[in-house]
């Protein structure tokens, strides 16, 4: 598809033109990334992608999904994967955000396997679809809470961050309880983060939840009660 090739080429060429080889090693070290960086700062990358996405419109769902997956799967630099995530959530394609995209996001979560990828996809892609189609996605998130892959599990825990009063507390409870004994840092941190964010909406619920779950790790408990005086 010509539209896909054109967009992908524009992203790659644009990022290459902004590359800073002096910054790249420190960015890679900070992110503990096996994939190298080009050294493109976030503001510059965002400005480039805004222009590229405006100039290269994708006409249908197939070209949209193909472009996202091409940038993701063929990435040689981490910024190309950031571009794939940005494209997946671009406002021009908001109407395409539905449960049919869960397979695409699942691939990004599992193959990305690091917090900078997973958190954005979990909270800003999976989360809104969950709220729009709870009858479909709630079951999926409940299953992911028990998955062998820790990033699917982290997604199930944090995907409702930002939902505020729309939070499904039954799902949040299932996701936390399924992972409460796991010693993985990212799961413990994710549990605390999810509870801390919900505490901004329902502090009493979070206090009661923490009190009722003494098995919560010290990290999860500390994060959950961070702004509640606990």
C-alpha positions in Angstrom: 0.0 0.0 0.0 1.5 3.3 -1.2 0.0 5.3 1.7 1.7 3.0 4.3 5.1 3.0 2.6 5.0 6.8 2.3 4.1 7.3 5.9 6.6 4.8 7.2 9.4 6.3 5.1 8.6 9.8 6.2 8.7 8.7 9.9 12.0 6.9 9.5 13.7 9.7 7.4 12.4 12.4 9.7 13.7 10.6 12.8 17.0 10.0 11.2 17.3 13.7 10.4 16.8 14.6 14.0 19.2 12.0 15.4 21.7 13.1 18.0 24.4 10.4 18.3 25.8 12.0 21.4 22.5 11.7 23.3 21.6 8.3 22.1 23.9 6.2 24.5 22.6 7.9 27.6 18.9 7.5 26.5 19.6 3.8 25.9 21.2 3.4 29.2 18.4 5.1 31.1 15.8 2.9 29.5 18.0 -0.2 29.8 17.1 -0.9 26.2 18.5 -3.6 24.0 17.3 -1.7 21.0 19.4 1.4 20.2 18.2 5.0 20.3 18.7 7.6 17.6 18.9 10.3 20.3 15.7 12.2 19.3 14.3 14.2 22.2 10.6 13.7 22.9 9.4 17.3 22.0 11.2 17.1 18.6 9.8 13.7 18.0 6.3 14.8 18.8 6.5 17.8 16.4 7.8 15.6 13.6 5.1 13.0 14.0 2.4 15.7 14.2 3.5 16.9 10.8 4.1 13.5 9.2 0.7 12.1 10.4 -1.1 15.2 9.0 0.6 14.9 5.6 0.2 11.1 5.3 -3.4 10.1 5.9 -4.3 6.5 6.0 -7.6 5.7 4.3 -8.9 2.7 6.1 -8.5 0.3 9.0 -6.2 -2.1 7.1 -3.7 0.6 6.1 -3.9 2.0 9.6 -3.1 -1.3 11.3 -0.5 -2.2 8.7 1.3 1.1 9.2 1.4 0.7 13.0 2.6 -2.8 12.8 5.2 -2.0 10.2 6.7 0.7 12.3 6.6 -1.6 15.3 7.9 -4.9 13.9 10.6 -3.4 11.6 11.9 -0.9 14.1 15.7 -0.7 14.3 15.6 2.2 16.8 13.4 2.7 19.9 12.0 6.0 18.6 10.4 4.1 15.7 8.4 2.1 18.2 7.4 5.3 20.0 6.2 6.5 16.6 4.1 3.3 16.2 2.4 3.9 19.5 1.8 7.6 18.7 0.2 6.6 15.4 -2.0 4.0 17.0 -3.6 6.7 19.2 -3.7 9.6 16.7 -6.9 11.5 16.9 -7.5 11.1 13.1 -8.2 7.4 13.8 -10.1 7.7 17.0 -13.1 5.9 15.4 -11.0 2.8 14.8 -10.4 2.4 18.5 -12.4 -0.7 19.4 -12.0 -4.3 20.6 -10.8 -5.4 17.2 -7.5 -3.7 17.9 -6.8 -5.6 21.1 -4.8 -8.2 19.2 -2.6 -5.4 17.8 -2.1 -3.9 21.3 -1.5 -7.3 22.8 1.4 -7.8 20.4 2.9 -4.4 21.3 2.6 -5.2 25.0 4.1 -8.7 24.8 6.9 -7.9 22.4 7.6 -4.5 23.8 8.0 -6.0 27.3 9.1 -2.8 29.0 7.3 -0.1 31.0 7.7 2.8 28.5 5.8 0.9 25.9 3.4 -1.1 28.0 2.1 1.7 30.2 1.2 4.0 27.3 -0.6 1.2 25.5 -2.3 -0.2 28.6 -3.6 3.2 29.9 -4.3 5.2 26.7 -5.3 2.4 24.3 -6.6 -0.6 26.1 -8.2 1.5 28.9 -10.5 3.6 26.7 -11.6 0.5 24.7 -12.4 -1.3 28.0 -14.6 1.6 29.1 -16.3 1.7 25.6 -16.8 -2.0 25.3 -16.8 -3.4 28.9 -18.8 -6.5 28.0 -16.0 -7.7 25.7 -12.8 -6.3 27.3 -13.5 -6.9 31.0 -13.4 -10.7 30.3 -10.1 -10.3 28.5 -8.5 -8.2 31.3 -9.7 -10.7 33.9 -7.9 -13.4 31.9 -4.8 -11.4 31.5 -4.6 -10.9 35.3 -3.6 -14.5 35.6 -1.5 -14.7 32.4 2.1 -16.1 32.5 3.3 -12.9 30.9 3.9 -10.2 33.5 3.2 -7.4 31.0 -0.3 -8.7 30.2 -0.8 -8.9 34.0 0.5 -5.3 34.5 -1.9 -4.2 31.8 -4.8 -5.7 33.6 -3.8 -3.9 36.8 -3.1 -0.4 35.4 -5.5 -0.2 32.4 -8.1 1.7 34.4 -5.8 4.5 35.5 -7.5 7.7 34.6 -11.0 6.1 34.6 -11.9 7.9 37.8 -15.6 7.3 38.6 -15.8 5.0 35.7 -13.5 2.5 37.3 -14.8 -1.1 37.5 -13.8 -1.9 41.1 -14.6 -5.6 40.7 -12.1 -5.8 37.8 -9.5 -3.8 39.7 -10.0 -6.1 42.7 -9.6 -9.2 40.6 -6.5 -7.9 38.9 -4.8 -6.9 42.2 -5.7 -10.1 44.1 -4.4 -12.2 41.2 -1.0 -10.6 41.5 -0.8 -9.7 45.2 1.7 -12.3 46.1 4.0 -11.8 43.0 7.4 -10.4 43.9 7.9 -8.7 40.5 8.7 -5.0 40.9 6.7 -3.9 38.0 3.6 -5.7 39.2 4.0 -4.4 42.8 4.6 -0.8 41.5 1.6 -1.1 39.1 -0.7 -2.2 41.9 0.3 0.7 44.1 0.0 3.1 41.2 -3.5 1.9 40.2 -4.7 2.2 43.8 -3.1 5.6 44.3 -4.8 7.0 41.2 -8.2 5.6 42.2 -7.7 7.1 45.7 -8.0 10.5 44.0 -11.6 9.7 43.3 -12.5 7.2 46.1 -10.1 7.6 48.9 -12.3 5.7 51.4 -12.6 2.7 49.0 -8.8 2.5 48.7 -8.2 2.8 52.4 -10.7 0.0 53.0 -9.1 -2.1 50.2 -5.6 -1.7 51.6 -6.9 -2.6 55.1 -8.6 -5.7 53.8 -5.5 -6.9 52.0 -2.7 -7.3 54.4 -0.8 -9.4 51.9 -0.1 -6.2 49.8 3.6 -5.6 49.5 5.2 -2.7 51.3 5.8 -1.0 47.9 2.2 -1.4 46.8 0.8 -0.3 50.1 3.1 2.8 50.3 2.2 3.8 46.8 -1.5 3.3 47.3 -1.6 5.4 50.5 0.9 8.0 49.3 -1.6 10.9 49.3 -3.8 9.6 52.0 -1.6 10.0 55.0 -0.9 6.3 55.2 
